[in-house]
Amino acid sequence: MTAVAPIRGPALERVEAALERHGSMRKGRNWQCPGHGDRNPSLSVDALDGRVLIQCRAGCETSAVIA
């Protein structure tokens, strides 16, 4: 299986800028989740076909992450 690099685009840049404004720190493609007191980055942020895919590996609902 071939790994696919995330495609940078305006939607991904807007999400990353919002996470930075929130104070979230980044490690690779993972961020500290704003939905819970995250010390280790558990929020996966990727882009695919012009969409941003967000998943908290600690189990936060997407609505809690983007609130």
N, C-alpha and C positions, 0 to 999 in steps of 0.2 A: 504494500500500500504506500502511496506517495503522499507526503505531507504537503498541504497547501498553505502557502503564506497568506496572512490576512491582507486584503486589499484596502489600502487607506483611502478614505473618502470623506466627504463632508459630514455624513451621519456619524461615522466612527469618531471623527475629530470633535464633534459637538458633545458626544457622550464622554469622551476622555477629558475634555475641558470642564464639563460639569463635575466629574469626579474629582478633578484637581481643585476646583473651587470649593468643594465640600471638604477638602483636606485629605482625601484618600491617597494613599501611597501605592505605587506600582512596583511590581516585581515581574518582569517579563510581560506576558499578556494578562496577568492576574492583578487585580486591584483589591485594596481593603474594601469590604462591603459596607456601604453606608446604612444598610438595613439592620446591622447589629454591631456590637463592639468588637470589631475584627482586628486582631493583632497580626495575624498571618494572612496575607492576601488570599481570599477564597472566592473572589468574584471574577469569573471568566468573562472576558469581553472580546468578541471577535466580530468580523464583518464577513458577510457572504451575500453575493448578488445585490449589493447596495443596501442590505439590511444589517442592523447591528443585533447580534445575539448576546444575551446577557444571562448568566446562570450563576447563582450563589451556591457553591459546593457545600455550604453549611446548612442549606435548606431554606433560606429566605424566599418568600414569594416575590415575584418580579415587581408587584405593586409596592412592596415595602422598600425595594431597592431604588425605584425611580421616584418615590414620593418626595 
